[in-house]
Amino acid sequence: MVTLKQLRYLAALARHGHFGRAAEACAISQPALSMQIRELEQFLGVTLVERRPGEVMLTEIGREISRRAEDVLASARDLADFARHRSRPLTGRLTLGIIPSLAPYLLPRMLPALQSQFPDLQLELRETQTRLLVEEVKGGALDAAMLALPLGEPDIDTMELFDDLFLLAVPASDPRPCERRVAARDIDQSRLILLEDGHCLRDQALAFCATIPRTPAPGSTGMTFGASSLATVMQMVAGGYGVTLIPQIAADVEARDDRIKVLRLEEPQPGRSIGLAFRRTSPRKADFAALGEVVKGCTKT
């Protein structure tokens, strides 16, 4: 019989592309992992792995079986979760992913509330970009992820948590008063500083900018940047290098610098919808609902 252990080893090999790293991730020796893969090949009667000196490549059928193995492993985890979490919500282990433009600002509000209300919860966090979070939720490595909606993934269900408006962060020397609303057409896109490719916040800002006529202000430098964190972006704004769109949830932390001024945009104000994403087949819907109520409670304004 094919075992879950063999499928887990094959999935790890597909992810890492190396016997040694896959064995380390599975906490077994490399020869033991290699033997289990060979036994799986013998049982199925196909070659799953093309072995070369110093590297490993899955065959075409190996890639397909690895993909199906991820589905089987996710279902097995769901089965265990169903039995383990029937009595009380948010007990035991929960693996939660969160995007970088949300984690530093939401977690300090959320974690104390979770610890107080659900002391038996063992929360494991993973901060990375949306694309990776979605893949890890689909594959079962994560139970759920907090990110920007919509996703458009047929195997993923989502739950809306809160709306996060965008604000315009400018250098403190900007002549516009803080109480004044800024029209979208007055944003000089040539001075807009954004996160680097791969961050959903960049995509959302670009989608908003696509609705703005390109009318650069006189004397603008035409310089654009890409940064890996909001903190870096805000330091560039503070230094007078440009302006940026910042989520409201991050403003209290990132706009404390006296060299920065935050302005609201005219109605309808742009923003993003933050939600929880989880596998459609997951049996932990009650856990996710309880988690969602905690998040909603700590983000009310």
Phi, psi and omega in degrees: 000145171290134180253156176298326179299315179297319179295323178295321179293320178295318178298319178295321179295321178295322181288319188265337180064024184201130183298318182296312181292323177295318179296320178297318180295329181268359178061041174226175178281157179297317178299323181294319178294316180299321180295318180295323178294319179295319178297322177295318178299317180296319181293318182279340179075027179222161174267119183267331189231132172264111186268125177231158179300119176081358180208163180227137176226128177286142174288173180300314179289331176296320178295319181292318179293324177297318178297317179291327177298321178301320178296317180296317180295320178297319178295322178295320177295321178298321179298315179295319179297321180301316180287325189280332191242026181284331189280303185229144179286152175052056170237152181076203188274134174224122179262123187233127174264156181206141182284152185296333181277006179237321189306310186292344187254327180272320186301318178299334176276321190280317188298315178299322179294319178296316181296325181287316186275332185226072185295341180269005179279132175250094186270129175243126187251146177222119180254118177196183186284161188305314185303315181290321179299316181297316180297322182285330173292314181298322182277351178093358178291332175240143174285321183201169178214143175259123186201183181273138179258161001274167180252318181073034179253120185295334182267002185244130170264153180227157178226122179289138182248306179197160176264137183238104183288155174265140175243159178258116177265127183227163174298149182300338180284353179301131186288345183288133180290152184298329183280353182275136174279139183261131175283144180303323183293344181271000177276122179278104184296335181290346178250010184280125178259127184234162172294160182289168179305143179106339178272129182295332179297325176296314181298320180293320178295319179294324177296320177293318182295334179296340179269356184261129173300138182277098179229078182304142178291151178302137178082005180291151186279339184075011181273139175230153184226162170226127183238163184265352180212155177296326179301319178294316179303314184292328176293325178291323175295314180301327180280359177086016183277349181165200180229167178207161170266128183235137177296144182301324182297336181267349190296319183299327181274311190274345183252023180284344180294129180296346181275001184241143174234139181247129182241144175274152180264157180295156174292146353284126183291133177288160179183193179223153176259121180265133182215178178251131180245138181206161181297139180300330182271358185296137177274005187260034182299324179296321176297315183293324177295318178295318177298318179299321179294324178296314180298315180300320181294325184267001177245004177292138179251000000 
